[in-house]
Amino acid sequence: MERIWAVDVEGNGGSPPEIVEVAIVELKDLELTGRSFSWRVKPIEPIKPAVTRIHGITNEDVASAPSIEDIEDGVRTWIDDLPIVGHNVKVEVDALTRAFPEWSPVAAYDTLALARSLHPELESHALGKLGGHFNLIGRAADISGGSDHEAGYDAVLCALLLKALLESIPPTQRFSALQSCLYRPPVSQGDLF
């Protein structure tokens, strides 16, 4: 695996959720390159208080943030031509394809599926629990300057987790392990014709 972007989004708690934060972190050959970007976004609907308690982003934090349309080119500049990885990546793919209807990932890998496959014995496969299991929490906080459920922190933790998971198996098994966690979005009939 040459280059891949770890991606995380945070939402406003709507149904479906609107993006209020996007972060991407680049890996090359399973090493963080130091290149990362994050954007705060002002949603159309306000952020629900229950969701603010999870990710800490308030309506005041995004009051003067750009719209999702305003950041589309910036985000897509980086992720259009490269695979992405996320923890329960379906959430990121769904949110990004709703926000950017012309976008679809080159490939999307899921660290949640990979962790469940490689470590079924673990009691929890939540991102934070896996970060603790692999001793990645402090490093993710140091690199991102953030904490749990902030998009930048979660994207860094996901990147570190991908590296830890793949390095926990022999190199000859990594390709098949990655293929097993490839997320394939459903194809609608309209996409076929």
PyRosetta script that sets phi, psi and omega in degrees:
from pyrosetta import init, pose_from_sequence

init()
pose = pose_from_sequence("MERIWAVDVEGNGGSPPEIVEVAIVELKDLELTGRSFSWRVKPIEPIKPAVTRIHGITNEDVASAPSIEDIEDGVRTWIDDLPIVGHNVKVEVDALTRAFPEWSPVAAYDTLALARSLHPELESHALGKLGGHFNLIGRAADISGGSDHEAGYDAVLCALLLKALLESIPPTQRFSALQSCLYRPPVSQGDLF")
pose.set_psi(1, 117.4)
pose.set_omega(1, -179.4)
pose.set_phi(2, -82.6)
pose.set_psi(2, -79.8)
pose.set_omega(2, -178.4)
pose.set_phi(3, -117.8)
pose.set_psi(3, 143.6)
pose.set_omega(3, 178.4)
pose.set_phi(4, -154.5)
pose.set_psi(4, 149.9)
pose.set_omega(4, 176.9)
pose.set_phi(5, -107.9)
pose.set_psi(5, 124.5)
pose.set_omega(5, 169.2)
pose.set_phi(6, -80.5)
pose.set_psi(6, 132.4)
pose.set_omega(6, -172.9)
pose.set_phi(7, -126.9)
pose.set_psi(7, 140.7)
pose.set_omega(7, 171.1)
pose.set_phi(8, -142.4)
pose.set_psi(8, 142.3)
pose.set_omega(8, 174.9)
pose.set_phi(9, -125.9)
pose.set_psi(9, 149.4)
pose.set_omega(9, 171.7)
pose.set_phi(10, -119.5)
pose.set_psi(10, 145.4)
pose.set_omega(10, -174.7)
pose.set_phi(11, -117.7)
pose.set_psi(11, 177.4)
pose.set_omega(11, -178.0)
pose.set_phi(12, -92.4)
pose.set_psi(12, -2.1)
pose.set_omega(12, -179.9)
pose.set_phi(13, 88.7)
pose.set_psi(13, 3.4)
pose.set_omega(13, 177.9)
pose.set_phi(14, -75.2)
pose.set_psi(14, 175.8)
pose.set_omega(14, 179.0)
pose.set_phi(15, -130.3)
pose.set_psi(15, 99.3)
pose.set_omega(15, 0.5)
pose.set_phi(16, -76.7)
pose.set_psi(16, 157.2)
pose.set_omega(16, -177.9)
pose.set_phi(17, -71.2)
pose.set_psi(17, 144.7)
pose.set_omega(17, 170.7)
pose.set_phi(18, -93.3)
pose.set_psi(18, 146.3)
pose.set_omega(18, 179.5)
pose.set_phi(19, -71.3)
pose.set_psi(19, 133.8)
pose.set_omega(19, 171.7)
pose.set_phi(20, -116.0)
pose.set_psi(20, -14.5)
pose.set_omega(20, 176.6)
pose.set_phi(21, -155.8)
pose.set_psi(21, 137.9)
pose.set_omega(21, 175.7)
pose.set_phi(22, -129.5)
pose.set_psi(22, 136.5)
pose.set_omega(22, 173.7)
pose.set_phi(23, -136.4)
pose.set_psi(23, 142.6)
pose.set_omega(23, 176.3)
pose.set_phi(24, -132.7)
pose.set_psi(24, 142.6)
pose.set_omega(24, -178.1)
pose.set_phi(25, -133.7)
pose.set_psi(25, 127.8)
pose.set_omega(25, -176.3)
pose.set_phi(26, -88.8)
pose.set_psi(26, 137.1)
pose.set_omega(26, 170.2)
pose.set_phi(27, -120.0)
pose.set_psi(27, 144.3)
pose.set_omega(27, 171.5)
pose.set_phi(28, -132.2)
pose.set_psi(28, 123.1)
pose.set_omega(28, -176.8)
pose.set_phi(29, 51.6)
pose.set_psi(29, 42.7)
pose.set_omega(29, 177.7)
pose.set_phi(30, 67.4)
pose.set_psi(30, 14.3)
pose.set_omega(30, 175.9)
pose.set_phi(31, -113.1)
pose.set_psi(31, 137.7)
pose.set_omega(31, 174.3)
pose.set_phi(32, -65.5)
pose.set_psi(32, 131.4)
pose.set_omega(32, -177.7)
pose.set_phi(33, -85.9)
pose.set_psi(33, -15.0)
pose.set_omega(33, -173.8)
pose.set_phi(34, 94.1)
pose.set_psi(34, -6.0)
pose.set_omega(34, 178.5)
pose.set_phi(35, -92.8)
pose.set_psi(35, 121.9)
pose.set_omega(35, 177.7)
pose.set_phi(36, -151.3)
pose.set_psi(36, 154.9)
pose.set_omega(36, -179.4)
pose.set_phi(37, -142.6)
pose.set_psi(37, 147.4)
pose.set_omega(37, 171.1)
pose.set_phi(38, -145.2)
pose.set_psi(38, 149.4)
pose.set_omega(38, -177.8)
pose.set_phi(39, -133.4)
pose.set_psi(39, 134.2)
pose.set_omega(39, 167.1)
pose.set_phi(40, -93.2)
pose.set_psi(40, 147.0)
pose.set_omega(40, -174.4)
pose.set_phi(41, -133.1)
pose.set_psi(41, 137.8)
pose.set_omega(41, 174.9)
pose.set_phi(42, -87.0)
pose.set_psi(42, 114.5)
pose.set_omega(42, 178.9)
pose.set_phi(43, -77.9)
pose.set_psi(43, 163.2)
pose.set_omega(43, 175.9)
pose.set_phi(44, -69.3)
pose.set_psi(44, -47.2)
pose.set_omega(44, 178.1)
pose.set_phi(45, -92.6)
pose.set_psi(45, 145.7)
pose.set_omega(45, -178.3)
pose.set_phi(46, -64.3)
pose.set_psi(46, 157.9)
pose.set_omega(46, 175.9)
pose.set_phi(47, -74.1)
pose.set_psi(47, 131.7)
pose.set_omega(47, -179.9)
pose.set_phi(48, -74.4)
pose.set_psi(48, 141.0)
pose.set_omega(48, -178.6)
pose.set_phi(49, -55.5)
pose.set_psi(49, -37.7)
pose.set_omega(49, -179.9)
pose.set_phi(50, -62.1)
pose.set_psi(50, -34.6)
pose.set_omega(50, -180.0)
pose.set_phi(51, -77.0)
pose.set_psi(51, -36.1)
pose.set_omega(51, 175.4)
pose.set_phi(52, -58.2)
pose.set_psi(52, -37.4)
pose.set_omega(52, 178.9)
pose.set_phi(53, -64.6)
pose.set_psi(53, -23.5)
pose.set_omega(53, 179.1)
pose.set_phi(54, -84.8)
pose.set_psi(54, -56.0)
pose.set_omega(54, -174.4)
pose.set_phi(55, -100.0)
pose.set_psi(55, -9.3)
pose.set_omega(55, 175.1)
pose.set_phi(56, 81.2)
pose.set_psi(56, 1.1)
pose.set_omega(56, -178.5)
pose.set_phi(57, -89.0)
pose.set_psi(57, 124.8)
pose.set_omega(57, -179.0)
pose.set_phi(58, -102.6)
pose.set_psi(58, 166.5)
pose.set_omega(58, 175.3)
pose.set_phi(59, -61.3)
pose.set_psi(59, -34.4)
pose.set_omega(59, 177.3)
pose.set_phi(60, -65.0)
pose.set_psi(60, -35.6)
pose.set_omega(60, 180.0)
pose.set_phi(61, -62.5)
pose.set_psi(61, -30.1)
pose.set_omega(61, -176.0)
pose.set_phi(62, -110.3)
pose.set_psi(62, 7.0)
pose.set_omega(62, -176.1)
pose.set_phi(63, -56.8)
pose.set_psi(63, -37.4)
pose.set_omega(63, -179.8)
pose.set_phi(64, -110.3)
pose.set_psi(64, 14.5)
pose.set_omega(64, 178.4)
pose.set_phi(65, -73.8)
pose.set_psi(65, 157.4)
pose.set_omega(65, 177.4)
pose.set_phi(66, -69.3)
pose.set_psi(66, 163.8)
pose.set_omega(66, 174.7)
pose.set_phi(67, -77.4)
pose.set_psi(67, 167.5)
pose.set_omega(67, 177.9)
pose.set_phi(68, -61.9)
pose.set_psi(68, -36.3)
pose.set_omega(68, 178.3)
pose.set_phi(69, -63.6)
pose.set_psi(69, -34.8)
pose.set_omega(69, -178.8)
pose.set_phi(70, -69.2)
pose.set_psi(70, -25.4)
pose.set_omega(70, -178.7)
pose.set_phi(71, -100.4)
pose.set_psi(71, -5.0)
pose.set_omega(71, -174.6)
pose.set_phi(72, -53.9)
pose.set_psi(72, -49.5)
pose.set_omega(72, -178.6)
pose.set_phi(73, -60.9)
pose.set_psi(73, -40.5)
pose.set_omega(73, 179.4)
pose.set_phi(74, -62.4)
pose.set_psi(74, -44.4)
pose.set_omega(74, 179.5)
pose.set_phi(75, -68.2)
pose.set_psi(75, -49.1)
pose.set_omega(75, -174.5)
pose.set_phi(76, -68.2)
pose.set_psi(76, -25.7)
pose.set_omega(76, 175.5)
pose.set_phi(77, -52.3)
pose.set_psi(77, -36.8)
pose.set_omega(77, -175.0)
pose.set_phi(78, -93.6)
pose.set_psi(78, -38.6)
pose.set_omega(78, -170.5)
pose.set_phi(79, -100.4)
pose.set_psi(79, -4.7)
pose.set_omega(79, -176.5)
pose.set_phi(80, -61.1)
pose.set_psi(80, -41.3)
pose.set_omega(80, -170.4)
pose.set_phi(81, -109.3)
pose.set_psi(81, 8.7)
pose.set_omega(81, -178.1)
pose.set_phi(82, -129.5)
pose.set_psi(82, 154.1)
pose.set_omega(82, 176.5)
pose.set_phi(83, -67.6)
pose.set_psi(83, 159.5)
pose.set_omega(83, 175.5)
pose.set_phi(84, -122.0)
pose.set_psi(84, 161.9)
pose.set_omega(84, 173.8)
pose.set_phi(85, -137.2)
pose.set_psi(85, 144.0)
pose.set_omega(85, 177.1)
pose.set_phi(86, -152.2)
pose.set_psi(86, 162.9)
pose.set_omega(86, 176.7)
pose.set_phi(87, -92.4)
pose.set_psi(87, 112.1)
pose.set_omega(87, -166.6)
pose.set_phi(88, 62.7)
pose.set_psi(88, 56.6)
pose.set_omega(88, -170.6)
pose.set_phi(89, -57.6)
pose.set_psi(89, -19.5)
pose.set_omega(89, 177.0)
pose.set_phi(90, -55.1)
pose.set_psi(90, -38.3)
pose.set_omega(90, -179.8)
pose.set_phi(91, -61.9)
pose.set_psi(91, -46.6)
pose.set_omega(91, 179.8)
pose.set_phi(92, -65.4)
pose.set_psi(92, -45.8)
pose.set_omega(92, -179.5)
pose.set_phi(93, -61.6)
pose.set_psi(93, -46.8)
pose.set_omega(93, 179.9)
pose.set_phi(94, -60.2)
pose.set_psi(94, -46.4)
pose.set_omega(94, -178.5)
pose.set_phi(95, -64.9)
pose.set_psi(95, -43.6)
pose.set_omega(95, -177.8)
pose.set_phi(96, -70.8)
pose.set_psi(96, -36.5)
pose.set_omega(96, 179.1)
pose.set_phi(97, -73.0)
pose.set_psi(97, -29.2)
pose.set_omega(97, 172.6)
pose.set_phi(98, -67.5)
pose.set_psi(98, -42.3)
pose.set_omega(98, -177.9)
pose.set_phi(99, -73.4)
pose.set_psi(99, -36.6)
pose.set_omega(99, -177.0)
pose.set_phi(100, -124.0)
pose.set_psi(100, 80.3)
pose.set_omega(100, -172.7)
pose.set_phi(101, -57.6)
pose.set_psi(101, -24.8)
pose.set_omega(101, -179.6)
pose.set_phi(102, -84.2)
pose.set_psi(102, -5.6)
pose.set_omega(102, -175.5)
pose.set_phi(103, -97.5)
pose.set_psi(103, 142.8)
pose.set_omega(103, 165.1)
pose.set_phi(104, -146.7)
pose.set_psi(104, 147.3)
pose.set_omega(104, -175.1)
pose.set_phi(105, -70.8)
pose.set_psi(105, 145.2)
pose.set_omega(105, 172.2)
pose.set_phi(106, -59.0)
pose.set_psi(106, -45.8)
pose.set_omega(106, 174.2)
pose.set_phi(107, -159.1)
pose.set_psi(107, 150.5)
pose.set_omega(107, 179.9)
pose.set_phi(108, -134.4)
pose.set_psi(108, 118.2)
pose.set_omega(108, -178.7)
pose.set_phi(109, -104.8)
pose.set_psi(109, 145.8)
pose.set_omega(109, -173.1)
pose.set_phi(110, -116.6)
pose.set_psi(110, 111.9)
pose.set_omega(110, 178.7)
pose.set_phi(111, -69.4)
pose.set_psi(111, -24.7)
pose.set_omega(111, 175.7)
pose.set_phi(112, -64.3)
pose.set_psi(112, -49.3)
pose.set_omega(112, 178.3)
pose.set_phi(113, -63.1)
pose.set_psi(113, -39.8)
pose.set_omega(113, 179.9)
pose.set_phi(114, -64.4)
pose.set_psi(114, -44.0)
pose.set_omega(114, 179.6)
pose.set_phi(115, -64.4)
pose.set_psi(115, -42.2)
pose.set_omega(115, 178.2)
pose.set_phi(116, -62.7)
pose.set_psi(116, -38.0)
pose.set_omega(116, -179.4)
pose.set_phi(117, -70.4)
pose.set_psi(117, -44.4)
pose.set_omega(117, -175.2)
pose.set_phi(118, -84.3)
pose.set_psi(118, -26.8)
pose.set_omega(118, -175.7)
pose.set_phi(119, -135.0)
pose.set_psi(119, 63.5)
pose.set_omega(119, -179.4)
pose.set_phi(120, -65.9)
pose.set_psi(120, -17.7)
pose.set_omega(120, -177.7)
pose.set_phi(121, -73.7)
pose.set_psi(121, -16.7)
pose.set_omega(121, -177.8)
pose.set_phi(122, -71.0)
pose.set_psi(122, 140.9)
pose.set_omega(122, -178.0)
pose.set_phi(123, -67.1)
pose.set_psi(123, -36.1)
pose.set_omega(123, -179.2)
pose.set_phi(124, -134.5)
pose.set_psi(124, 143.1)
pose.set_omega(124, 176.5)
pose.set_phi(125, -114.7)
pose.set_psi(125, 19.5)
pose.set_omega(125, 175.2)
pose.set_phi(126, -64.1)
pose.set_psi(126, 148.6)
pose.set_omega(126, -176.1)
pose.set_phi(127, -55.2)
pose.set_psi(127, -47.7)
pose.set_omega(127, -179.6)
pose.set_phi(128, -63.6)
pose.set_psi(128, -40.1)
pose.set_omega(128, 178.8)
pose.set_phi(129, -65.8)
pose.set_psi(129, -42.2)
pose.set_omega(129, 177.7)
pose.set_phi(130, -66.2)
pose.set_psi(130, -38.8)
pose.set_omega(130, 175.8)
pose.set_phi(131, -59.1)
pose.set_psi(131, -39.9)
pose.set_omega(131, 175.9)
pose.set_phi(132, -67.2)
pose.set_psi(132, -44.1)
pose.set_omega(132, -179.6)
pose.set_phi(133, -58.3)
pose.set_psi(133, -41.1)
pose.set_omega(133, -177.9)
pose.set_phi(134, -95.4)
pose.set_psi(134, 10.8)
pose.set_omega(134, 178.4)
pose.set_phi(135, 56.2)
pose.set_psi(135, 48.0)
pose.set_omega(135, -176.7)
pose.set_phi(136, -108.4)
pose.set_psi(136, -10.0)
pose.set_omega(136, -172.0)
pose.set_phi(137, -59.8)
pose.set_psi(137, -51.4)
pose.set_omega(137, -178.6)
pose.set_phi(138, -61.9)
pose.set_psi(138, -42.8)
pose.set_omega(138, -179.6)
pose.set_phi(139, -64.5)
pose.set_psi(139, -42.7)
pose.set_omega(139, 179.0)
pose.set_phi(140, -61.8)
pose.set_psi(140, -41.1)
pose.set_omega(140, 179.3)
pose.set_phi(141, -66.5)
pose.set_psi(141, -41.7)
pose.set_omega(141, 179.3)
pose.set_phi(142, -63.1)
pose.set_psi(142, -43.7)
pose.set_omega(142, -177.4)
pose.set_phi(143, -70.1)
pose.set_psi(143, -44.9)
pose.set_omega(143, -173.3)
pose.set_phi(144, -87.1)
pose.set_psi(144, -25.4)
pose.set_omega(144, -173.3)
pose.set_phi(145, 72.5)
pose.set_psi(145, 12.0)
pose.set_omega(145, -176.6)
pose.set_phi(146, -119.5)
pose.set_psi(146, -163.2)
pose.set_omega(146, 179.8)
pose.set_phi(147, -144.9)
pose.set_psi(147, 176.9)
pose.set_omega(147, -176.3)
pose.set_phi(148, -44.5)
pose.set_psi(148, 133.3)
pose.set_omega(148, 177.3)
pose.set_phi(149, 71.7)
pose.set_psi(149, 10.8)
pose.set_omega(149, 165.4)
pose.set_phi(150, -92.2)
pose.set_psi(150, 136.4)
pose.set_omega(150, -173.1)
pose.set_phi(151, -57.1)
pose.set_psi(151, -42.5)
pose.set_omega(151, -179.8)
pose.set_phi(152, -62.4)
pose.set_psi(152, -44.5)
pose.set_omega(152, 178.5)
pose.set_phi(153, -64.4)
pose.set_psi(153, -48.1)
pose.set_omega(153, -177.8)
pose.set_phi(154, -63.7)
pose.set_psi(154, -36.4)
pose.set_omega(154, 177.9)
pose.set_phi(155, -66.6)
pose.set_psi(155, -42.4)
pose.set_omega(155, 177.0)
pose.set_phi(156, -63.5)
pose.set_psi(156, -45.5)
pose.set_omega(156, -180.0)
pose.set_phi(157, -61.8)
pose.set_psi(157, -40.1)
pose.set_omega(157, 177.3)
pose.set_phi(158, -62.3)
pose.set_psi(158, -43.0)
pose.set_omega(158, 178.4)
pose.set_phi(159, -61.6)
pose.set_psi(159, -46.4)
pose.set_omega(159, 179.0)
pose.set_phi(160, -64.5)
pose.set_psi(160, -36.9)
pose.set_omega(160, 179.1)
pose.set_phi(161, -66.3)
pose.set_psi(161, -43.1)
pose.set_omega(161, 177.2)
pose.set_phi(162, -56.0)
pose.set_psi(162, -47.4)
pose.set_omega(162, 178.8)
pose.set_phi(163, -59.7)
pose.set_psi(163, -47.9)
pose.set_omega(163, -178.5)
pose.set_phi(164, -62.4)
pose.set_psi(164, -43.6)
pose.set_omega(164, -179.4)
pose.set_phi(165, -64.1)
pose.set_psi(165, -46.9)
pose.set_omega(165, -178.1)
pose.set_phi(166, -69.5)
pose.set_psi(166, -33.0)
pose.set_omega(166, 178.0)
pose.set_phi(167, -76.6)
pose.set_psi(167, -9.1)
pose.set_omega(167, 177.6)
pose.set_phi(168, -83.2)
pose.set_psi(168, -3.6)
pose.set_omega(168, 179.3)
pose.set_phi(169, -126.1)
pose.set_psi(169, 158.9)
pose.set_omega(169, 179.3)
pose.set_phi(170, -60.5)
pose.set_psi(170, 145.2)
pose.set_omega(170, -179.6)
pose.set_phi(171, -53.7)
pose.set_psi(171, -32.0)
pose.set_omega(171, -179.0)
pose.set_phi(172, -68.6)
pose.set_psi(172, -16.7)
pose.set_omega(172, -179.1)
pose.set_phi(173, -99.6)
pose.set_psi(173, -5.1)
pose.set_omega(173, -172.6)
pose.set_phi(174, -67.9)
pose.set_psi(174, -41.0)
pose.set_omega(174, -179.1)
pose.set_phi(175, -61.1)
pose.set_psi(175, -48.1)
pose.set_omega(175, -179.1)
pose.set_phi(176, -67.2)
pose.set_psi(176, -33.1)
pose.set_omega(176, 176.8)
pose.set_phi(177, -64.5)
pose.set_psi(177, -42.5)
pose.set_omega(177, 177.7)
pose.set_phi(178, -63.8)
pose.set_psi(178, -42.3)
pose.set_omega(178, 179.9)
pose.set_phi(179, -62.4)
pose.set_psi(179, -32.7)
pose.set_omega(179, -179.3)
pose.set_phi(180, -70.7)
pose.set_psi(180, -20.7)
pose.set_omega(180, -179.2)
pose.set_phi(181, -108.9)
pose.set_psi(181, 16.7)
pose.set_omega(181, 176.8)
pose.set_phi(182, -73.5)
pose.set_psi(182, 121.9)
pose.set_omega(182, 178.8)
pose.set_phi(183, -84.4)
pose.set_psi(183, 129.8)
pose.set_omega(183, 178.3)
pose.set_phi(184, -116.5)
pose.set_psi(184, 104.5)
pose.set_omega(184, 179.6)
pose.set_phi(185, -61.4)
pose.set_psi(185, 146.9)
pose.set_omega(185, 177.8)
pose.set_phi(186, -62.2)
pose.set_psi(186, 145.1)
pose.set_omega(186, 178.5)
pose.set_phi(187, -101.3)
pose.set_psi(187, 127.0)
pose.set_omega(187, 178.4)
pose.set_phi(188, -84.7)
pose.set_psi(188, 157.5)
pose.set_omega(188, -179.1)
pose.set_phi(189, -58.3)
pose.set_psi(189, -35.2)
pose.set_omega(189, 178.7)
pose.set_phi(190, -62.9)
pose.set_psi(190, -28.9)
pose.set_omega(190, 178.3)
pose.set_phi(191, -73.4)
pose.set_psi(191, -19.2)
pose.set_omega(191, -176.4)
pose.set_phi(192, -85.7)
pose.set_psi(192, -26.6)
pose.set_omega(192, -173.5)
pose.set_phi(193, -120.9)
pose.dump_pdb("model.pdb")
